[in-house]
Amino acid sequence: MGLFDRLRGEDHPRVAFVGIDGVPFSLLADNPEEFPTFAALAEEGAGGAIDSIVPPESSACWPSLTTGVNPGETGVYGFQDREVGSDDTYVPMGRDVQATRLWDRVTNADRMATVMNVPVTFPPQRNIQRMVSGFLSPSVEKATHPESFADDLAAADYRIDVDAKLGHDDDKSAFMENAYETVDRRFEAFTDIIDRDDWDLFFGVFMTTDRVNHFLFKDYEEEREDRELFMEFYRTVDEYIGRIREQLPDDVTLVIASDHGFTTLEYELHCNAWLEEQGWLSYANDDHDELADISSESRAYSLIPGRFYINLEGREAHGSVPESEYEDTRDELKTMLESLEGPDGNLVADRVVEREEAFRGDHDDIAPDLVVIPNHGFDLKSGFSGHESIFDTGPRNGMHSFDNATLYVDNPAVDIQDADIYDIAPTILELMDIEYSRTEFDGASLVRQ
């Protein structure tokens, strides 16, 4: 037993998790010649498409993936949330995640965990081996624990995220240059930590994949002018995953997953503008840009992505719908959403999910009443500023999907069928021989007994 084995305590099996945010399984499976690493993982281990969560938004998905429970337990429903009885909204951060994270379970089992760039983890936890927080962190220095780790990352020009604003330009050259700089630094940092070999769980996320998909996915699917830019980027991702796989010691199982799928975006739907048009939402004055500006006569409002809230008395700050009318009001809104068509005549909603179907737990009191899972092509927006058009287009041509998320496990004993992202946390714990209660998770281990 070597020095690092002694530091870890015992020679237990280990896991290296690499997240590829927003990567659809079909992209990798349909192009085996382009992406030989992923093809080899599927052939020699296990690979398949899995479902995301309701709603399939990264700020909600990563807390669920890393805890194995639904937003009713994590307390995080999207990029913007609000408390019961309040019209103040907030952007959820790491401390807002109320369920036990995978790396906390590893640490509680006297094992070492390194966590890098997972969304919704700022500020960094100080009770684990090392962490650099991900998406929405203000700086590498503030996002990193311990201080020596921050110094190492700063010296390596580590990037928290790509500059997504560059993707708004018609010419994607500067955006892609920034994307490569970000993913290159991320790969170098990952391999440096993996090479230290002092961890039991390595958990790192490439988020740049999601950014590239937002601005180039239609180019890929419809073979437009920037398709080769897109494919070359993913060849680099495939190469980096291959090099990580080769680097890992024999006692480490590689797990790769995305938090949601992706598809081409055709139309943005401004949900609150639609509610206003339908007479369900109004504002207290003409100058409005936030939830606090809606009038007490409103019957419903929306938060991204596609979450609809009945303006219920006793729950909402300016609630107008009596409890006795809640079910009928929700049913009416659900019917309207199910019949809503886009400019192309296609239905916007693949399905409309009621809160009790998707959310359960100690924090389901702030759950939306309805969530629209859109058909491919419709991206649901929910600002309060007002829009001239209900349907619109913007600089993005790719959008999240509930279906077609990705999971690969470099172990043939894993069976990826009818799986979702809730299954990932218990699968990792089983691969690491860490005990847990099956009732603690909404998912189940995919390791065949």
C-alpha positions as CSV (number, residue, x, y, z in Angstrom):
1,M,0.0,0.0,0.0
2,G,1.5,3.3,-1.1
3,L,1.5,6.7,0.6
4,F,-1.7,8.0,-1.0
5,D,-3.5,4.7,-0.1
6,R,-2.5,5.4,3.5
7,L,-3.8,9.0,3.2
8,R,-7.1,7.7,1.9
9,G,-7.3,5.2,4.8
10,E,-7.9,1.9,2.9
11,D,-7.6,0.5,-0.5
12,H,-11.3,0.8,-1.5
13,P,-12.6,1.0,-5.1
14,R,-12.8,4.5,-6.4
15,V,-14.8,6.5,-9.0
16,A,-13.9,9.4,-11.3
17,F,-17.0,11.2,-12.5
18,V,-16.7,13.6,-15.5
19,G,-19.8,15.6,-16.3
20,I,-20.4,16.8,-19.9
21,D,-23.2,19.3,-19.3
22,G,-26.0,19.1,-21.8
23,V,-24.6,16.5,-24.1
24,P,-27.2,14.4,-25.8
25,F,-26.5,10.7,-26.0
26,S,-27.6,10.5,-29.7
27,L,-24.8,12.9,-30.7
28,L,-22.2,10.6,-29.4
29,A,-23.9,7.3,-30.4
30,D,-24.6,8.4,-33.9
31,N,-21.0,9.4,-34.7
32,P,-18.8,6.5,-33.4
33,E,-16.1,7.2,-36.1
34,E,-15.9,10.8,-34.9
35,F,-15.9,10.0,-31.2
36,P,-13.9,6.7,-30.7
37,T,-13.5,7.1,-26.9
38,F,-17.3,7.2,-26.3
39,A,-17.7,4.3,-28.8
40,A,-15.2,2.3,-26.8
41,L,-16.8,3.1,-23.5
42,A,-20.2,1.8,-24.8
43,E,-18.6,-1.3,-26.2
44,E,-16.4,-2.2,-23.3
45,G,-18.5,-0.9,-20.5
46,A,-22.0,0.5,-20.7
47,G,-23.6,3.5,-22.4
48,G,-27.1,4.7,-23.0
49,A,-29.6,7.6,-23.1
50,I,-31.2,8.5,-19.8
51,D,-34.0,10.9,-18.8
52,S,-33.3,14.2,-17.0
53,I,-35.7,15.8,-14.4
54,V,-38.7,18.1,-14.3
55,P,-37.7,20.8,-15.2
56,P,-34.6,20.0,-17.3
57,E,-32.6,23.1,-16.3
58,S,-29.0,22.9,-15.1
59,S,-29.5,24.8,-11.9
60,A,-32.1,22.1,-10.9
61,C,-30.5,19.2,-12.6
62,W,-27.1,19.2,-10.9
63,P,-28.4,19.3,-7.4
64,S,-30.7,16.3,-8.2
65,L,-27.9,14.4,-10.0
66,T,-25.5,14.9,-7.1
67,T,-28.0,14.0,-4.4
68,G,-30.2,11.4,-6.2
69,V,-33.4,13.1,-5.2
70,N,-36.0,15.4,-6.8
71,P,-36.3,19.2,-6.4
72,G,-38.9,18.7,-3.7
73,E,-36.0,17.4,-1.6
74,T,-33.2,19.6,-2.9
75,G,-35.3,22.7,-2.7
76,V,-33.9,23.9,-6.0
77,Y,-36.3,24.2,-9.0
78,G,-34.5,26.3,-11.5
79,F,-32.2,29.3,-12.1
80,Q,-34.7,31.5,-10.3
81,D,-36.7,30.5,-7.2
82,R,-38.8,32.2,-4.6
83,E,-40.0,31.5,-1.0
84,V,-43.6,30.9,0.0
85,G,-45.4,34.2,0.8
86,S,-42.7,36.3,-0.8
87,D,-42.5,38.1,-4.2
88,D,-38.7,38.2,-3.9
89,T,-36.8,35.9,-6.1
90,Y,-33.3,34.6,-5.8
91,V,-30.7,32.6,-7.7
92,P,-30.1,29.3,-5.9
93,M,-26.5,28.7,-4.7
94,G,-24.8,25.7,-3.1
95,R,-26.1,26.5,0.4
96,D,-29.7,26.4,-0.9
97,V,-29.3,22.7,-1.8
98,Q,-31.1,21.0,1.2
99,A,-30.3,17.3,0.4
100,T,-27.1,15.4,1.1
101,R,-24.6,15.7,-1.7
102,L,-22.8,12.6,-3.0
103,W,-19.4,13.9,-1.9
104,D,-20.6,14.5,1.6
105,R,-21.6,10.8,1.8
106,V,-18.1,9.9,0.6
107,T,-16.5,12.2,3.1
108,N,-18.8,10.9,5.9
109,A,-17.5,7.4,5.0
110,D,-13.9,8.6,5.8
111,R,-13.0,8.8,2.1
112,M,-11.6,11.8,0.2
113,A,-13.5,13.8,-2.4
114,T,-12.3,16.4,-4.9
115,V,-15.1,18.4,-6.6
116,M,-14.5,20.7,-9.6
117,N,-16.8,23.0,-11.4
118,V,-20.2,21.5,-10.5
119,P,-23.0,24.1,-11.0
120,V,-24.8,25.3,-7.9
121,T,-21.9,24.7,-5.5
122,F,-20.8,28.2,-4.6
123,P,-19.5,29.1,-2.1
124,P,-17.1,26.1,-1.9
125,Q,-17.6,23.6,0.9
126,R,-14.8,23.5,3.4
127,N,-15.6,20.1,4.9
128,I,-14.3,18.1,1.9
129,Q,-10.8,17.5,0.5
130,R,-10.9,20.2,-2.1
131,M,-13.4,22.1,-4.2
132,V,-13.7,24.7,-6.9
133,S,-17.3,25.8,-7.4
134,G,-18.8,26.1,-10.9
135,F,-21.4,28.2,-12.8
136,L,-22.1,31.6,-11.3
137,S,-19.0,31.7,-9.1
138,P,-17.6,35.2,-9.0
139,S,-13.9,34.3,-9.3
140,V,-11.5,31.3,-9.0
141,E,-10.1,32.7,-5.8
142,K,-13.5,33.0,-4.1
143,A,-14.7,29.7,-5.5
144,T,-11.9,27.5,-4.2
145,H,-11.0,25.6,-1.1
146,P,-8.3,25.2,0.2
147,E,-6.2,28.4,-0.5
148,S,-3.3,26.4,-1.9
149,F,-5.7,24.9,-4.5
150,A,-6.8,28.3,-5.5
151,D,-3.2,29.3,-6.0
152,D,-2.6,26.3,-8.3
153,L,-5.7,27.0,-10.4
154,A,-4.9,30.7,-10.7
155,A,-1.4,29.9,-11.8
156,A,-2.8,27.6,-14.5
157,D,-5.3,30.3,-15.8
158,Y,-8.2,28.1,-14.8
159,R,-11.6,29.4,-16.1
160,I,-14.9,29.0,-14.3
161,D,-17.0,29.4,-17.5
162,V,-16.9,30.5,-21.1
163,D,-17.9,34.0,-22.1
164,A,-21.3,33.1,-23.4
165,K,-22.0,36.7,-24.7
166,L,-19.5,36.0,-27.5
167,G,-21.9,33.4,-28.8
168,H,-24.4,36.1,-29.7
169,D,-22.1,37.3,-32.6
170,D,-22.9,35.9,-36.1
171,D,-19.3,35.0,-36.4
172,K,-18.6,32.3,-33.9
173,S,-14.8,32.4,-34.1
174,A,-14.2,34.4,-31.0
175,F,-16.8,32.4,-29.0
176,M,-15.2,29.1,-30.1
177,E,-11.7,30.4,-29.3
178,N,-12.9,31.3,-25.8
179,A,-14.6,27.9,-25.5
180,Y,-11.4,26.1,-26.3
181,E,-9.4,28.2,-23.8
182,T,-11.9,27.2,-21.1
183,V,-12.1,23.5,-21.9
184,D,-8.4,23.2,-22.3
185,R,-7.7,24.8,-18.9
186,R,-10.4,22.6,-17.4
187,F,-8.8,19.4,-18.8
188,E,-5.4,20.4,-17.6
189,A,-6.7,21.0,-14.1
190,F,-8.6,17.7,-14.1
191,T,-5.6,15.7,-15.2
192,D,-3.4,17.4,-12.6
193,I,-5.7,16.4,-9.8
194,I,-6.2,12.9,-11.1
195,D,-2.5,12.5,-11.3
196,R,-2.1,13.4,-7.6
197,D,-4.0,10.2,-6.9
198,D,-5.0,11.3,-3.4
199,W,-8.8,11.1,-3.8
200,D,-11.4,8.4,-3.6
201,L,-14.0,10.4,-5.6
202,F,-13.1,12.8,-8.3
203,F,-16.1,14.7,-9.5
204,G,-15.5,17.3,-12.3
205,V,-17.8,18.9,-14.9
206,F,-17.1,20.3,-18.4
207,M,-19.9,22.9,-18.7
208,T,-18.5,24.4,-22.0
209,T,-20.3,21.6,-23.9
210,D,-23.7,23.2,-22.9
211,R,-22.5,26.6,-24.0
212,V,-21.4,25.3,-27.4
213,N,-24.7,23.5,-27.9
214,H,-26.7,26.6,-27.2
215,F,-25.1,28.4,-30.1
216,L,-24.2,25.7,-32.6
217,F,-26.6,22.7,-32.1
218,K,-28.8,23.6,-35.0
219,D,-25.7,23.8,-37.2
220,Y,-25.0,20.2,-36.2
221,E,-28.5,18.8,-36.7
222,E,-29.2,20.7,-39.9
223,E,-25.7,20.5,-41.3
224,R,-25.3,24.3,-41.5
225,E,-22.2,26.3,-42.1
226,D,-20.7,26.0,-38.6
227,R,-21.3,22.2,-38.3
228,E,-17.5,21.5,-38.6
229,L,-16.8,24.0,-35.8
230,F,-19.2,22.0,-33.6
231,M,-17.8,18.6,-34.6
232,E,-14.2,19.6,-34.1
233,F,-15.0,20.9,-30.6
234,Y,-16.5,17.5,-29.7
235,R,-13.6,15.6,-31.2
236,T,-11.5,17.5,-28.7
237,V,-13.9,16.6,-25.9
238,D,-13.7,12.9,-27.0
239,E,-9.9,13.1,-27.0
240,Y,-9.8,14.6,-23.6
241,I,-12.1,11.9,-22.1
242,G,-9.9,9.3,-23.8
243,R,-6.8,10.7,-22.2
244,I,-8.5,10.9,-18.8
245,R,-9.5,7.2,-19.2
246,E,-6.0,6.1,-20.0
247,Q,-4.7,8.1,-17.0
248,L,-6.9,6.5,-14.4
249,P,-5.5,3.8,-12.1
250,D,-7.0,0.3,-12.4
251,D,-9.0,0.7,-9.1
252,V,-11.0,3.6,-10.5
253,T,-14.3,3.3,-12.5
254,L,-14.9,6.2,-14.9
255,V,-18.5,7.5,-15.0
256,I,-19.5,10.1,-17.6
257,A,-22.9,11.8,-17.6
258,S,-24.9,14.8,-18.8
259,D,-27.6,16.5,-16.8
260,H,-30.1,16.9,-19.7
261,G,-30.2,16.4,-23.4
262,F,-30.2,18.9,-26.2
263,T,-32.1,19.7,-29.4
264,T,-32.6,22.4,-32.0
265,L,-34.4,25.6,-31.0
266,E,-36.9,27.0,-33.4
267,Y,-39.0,29.4,-31.2
268,E,-38.7,31.1,-27.9
269,L,-42.0,31.3,-26.1
270,H,-42.4,34.2,-23.6
271,C,-44.7,32.6,-21.1
272,N,-45.6,35.6,-19.1
273,A,-46.4,37.6,-22.2
274,W,-48.7,34.8,-23.3
275,L,-50.4,34.8,-19.8
276,E,-50.8,38.5,-20.2
277,E,-52.4,38.1,-23.6
278,Q,-54.8,35.5,-22.3
279,G,-55.9,37.8,-19.4
280,W,-54.2,35.7,-16.7
281,L,-51.5,38.1,-15.8
282,S,-51.4,41.8,-15.3
283,Y,-49.1,44.3,-13.7
284,A,-49.5,47.0,-11.0
285,N,-47.9,49.7,-13.3
286,D,-46.4,50.1,-16.7
287,D,-42.8,49.9,-15.4
288,H,-42.4,46.2,-14.6
289,D,-39.5,43.8,-14.7
290,E,-39.9,41.4,-11.7
291,L,-42.3,39.2,-9.9
292,A,-43.1,41.9,-7.3
293,D,-44.6,44.0,-10.1
294,I,-47.5,41.7,-10.8
295,S,-51.0,42.9,-9.8
296,S,-53.2,41.2,-7.2
297,E,-55.7,40.5,-9.9
298,S,-53.3,38.1,-11.7
299,R,-54.3,34.4,-11.8
300,A,-50.9,32.9,-12.6
301,Y,-47.3,33.7,-13.5
302,S,-44.3,31.8,-14.8
303,L,-40.7,31.4,-13.9
304,I,-38.1,29.8,-16.2
305,P,-38.1,27.2,-17.6
306,G,-41.8,26.6,-18.2
307,R,-42.8,26.6,-14.5
308,F,-46.3,28.0,-13.9
309,Y,-47.6,29.2,-10.5
310,I,-51.3,29.8,-9.6
311,N,-51.5,33.1,-7.8
312,L,-52.9,31.4,-4.7
313,E,-54.2,33.2,-1.7
314,G,-52.1,32.5,1.4
315,R,-49.2,31.2,-0.6
316,E,-48.3,34.1,-3.0
317,A,-47.5,37.6,-1.7
318,H,-50.4,39.1,-3.6
319,G,-52.5,35.9,-4.0
320,S,-55.9,36.3,-5.6
321,V,-57.1,32.7,-6.4
322,P,-59.0,31.2,-3.4
323,E,-58.0,27.8,-2.2
324,S,-61.5,26.5,-3.2
325,E,-60.8,27.5,-6.8
326,Y,-57.3,26.1,-7.0
327,E,-58.0,22.8,-8.7
328,D,-60.4,24.2,-11.3
329,T,-58.0,27.1,-12.0
330,R,-55.0,24.8,-12.5
331,D,-57.0,22.4,-14.7
332,E,-58.1,25.3,-16.9
333,L,-54.5,26.5,-17.2
334,K,-53.3,23.0,-17.9
335,T,-55.8,22.6,-20.7
336,M,-54.8,25.9,-22.3
337,L,-51.1,24.9,-22.2
338,E,-51.8,21.5,-23.6
339,S,-53.6,23.1,-26.6
340,L,-51.1,25.9,-27.2
341,E,-49.6,25.9,-30.7
342,G,-46.5,27.6,-32.1
343,P,-46.3,29.6,-35.3
344,D,-45.6,26.4,-37.2
345,G,-48.9,24.8,-36.0
346,N,-47.1,22.3,-33.7
347,L,-48.1,21.9,-30.1
348,V,-45.7,23.6,-27.7
349,A,-46.1,21.1,-24.9
350,D,-45.0,17.5,-25.1
351,R,-46.7,17.2,-21.7
352,V,-47.8,19.3,-18.8
353,V,-46.7,18.0,-15.4
354,E,-48.7,18.6,-12.2
355,R,-46.6,19.4,-9.1
356,E,-47.6,16.2,-7.2
357,E,-46.4,14.1,-10.1
358,A,-42.9,15.5,-10.1
359,F,-42.1,16.9,-6.7
360,R,-42.2,15.4,-3.2
361,G,-40.3,16.1,-0.1
362,D,-39.7,18.5,2.7
363,H,-39.3,21.5,0.3
364,D,-42.1,20.9,-2.1
365,D,-44.0,23.9,-0.7
366,I,-42.3,26.2,-3.2
367,A,-42.9,23.8,-6.1
368,P,-44.5,25.1,-9.3
369,D,-48.1,24.1,-9.9
370,L,-47.5,23.0,-13.5
371,V,-44.3,22.5,-15.5
372,V,-44.4,22.3,-19.3
373,I,-42.0,19.8,-20.9
374,P,-41.9,21.3,-24.3
375,N,-41.7,19.6,-27.6
376,H,-38.4,19.8,-29.3
377,G,-38.0,23.3,-30.8
378,F,-39.8,25.4,-28.2
379,D,-37.7,27.1,-25.5
380,L,-39.8,28.6,-22.6
381,K,-38.8,32.0,-21.3
382,S,-40.4,33.9,-18.4
383,G,-39.3,37.4,-17.9
384,F,-41.5,40.1,-16.5
385,S,-40.5,43.0,-18.7
386,G,-43.0,42.3,-21.4
387,H,-42.5,41.4,-25.1
388,E,-44.1,42.5,-28.3
389,S,-44.2,39.0,-29.6
390,I,-45.3,35.8,-27.8
391,F,-43.0,33.7,-30.0
392,D,-39.6,35.0,-30.9
393,T,-36.1,34.0,-31.9
394,G,-32.8,35.0,-30.4
395,P,-29.1,34.3,-30.8
396,R,-29.3,30.7,-29.5
397,N,-30.2,27.8,-31.8
398,G,-30.0,25.0,-29.3
399,M,-32.2,24.2,-26.2
400,H,-32.3,21.7,-23.3
401,S,-34.4,18.5,-23.6
402,F,-35.8,16.2,-20.9
403,D,-35.0,13.1,-23.0
404,N,-31.7,12.0,-24.4
405,A,-29.3,12.8,-21.6
406,T,-26.1,10.8,-21.5
407,L,-24.6,8.1,-19.2
408,Y,-21.5,6.0,-19.7
409,V,-19.9,3.7,-17.1
410,D,-16.6,2.0,-17.7
411,N,-17.9,-1.2,-16.2
412,P,-19.9,-3.9,-18.1
413,A,-21.7,-4.9,-14.9
414,V,-23.8,-1.7,-15.2
415,D,-27.1,-1.9,-17.0
416,I,-28.4,1.4,-18.4
417,Q,-32.1,0.8,-19.2
418,D,-35.0,3.0,-18.2
419,A,-32.6,5.1,-16.2
420,D,-32.6,8.7,-15.2
421,I,-30.2,11.1,-13.5
422,Y,-31.5,10.1,-10.0
423,D,-29.8,6.7,-10.5
424,I,-26.3,8.2,-10.8
425,A,-25.6,8.9,-7.1
426,P,-26.6,5.5,-5.8
427,T,-24.7,3.8,-8.7
428,I,-21.5,5.7,-7.7
429,L,-21.9,4.8,-4.1
430,E,-22.3,1.1,-5.0
431,L,-19.3,1.2,-7.2
432,M,-17.3,2.7,-4.3
433,D,-18.6,0.1,-1.8
434,I,-20.1,2.8,0.4
435,E,-23.2,1.8,2.3
436,Y,-26.5,3.7,1.9
437,S,-30.2,3.3,2.5
438,R,-32.1,2.7,-0.8
439,T,-35.0,4.7,0.6
440,E,-32.9,7.8,0.7
441,F,-32.9,8.1,-3.1
442,D,-35.4,8.6,-5.8
443,G,-33.2,6.5,-8.1
444,A,-31.5,3.1,-7.7
445,S,-28.1,1.6,-8.5
446,L,-27.6,0.4,-12.0
447,V,-25.0,-2.1,-11.0
448,R,-26.4,-5.6,-11.8
449,Q,-26.3,-7.9,-8.7
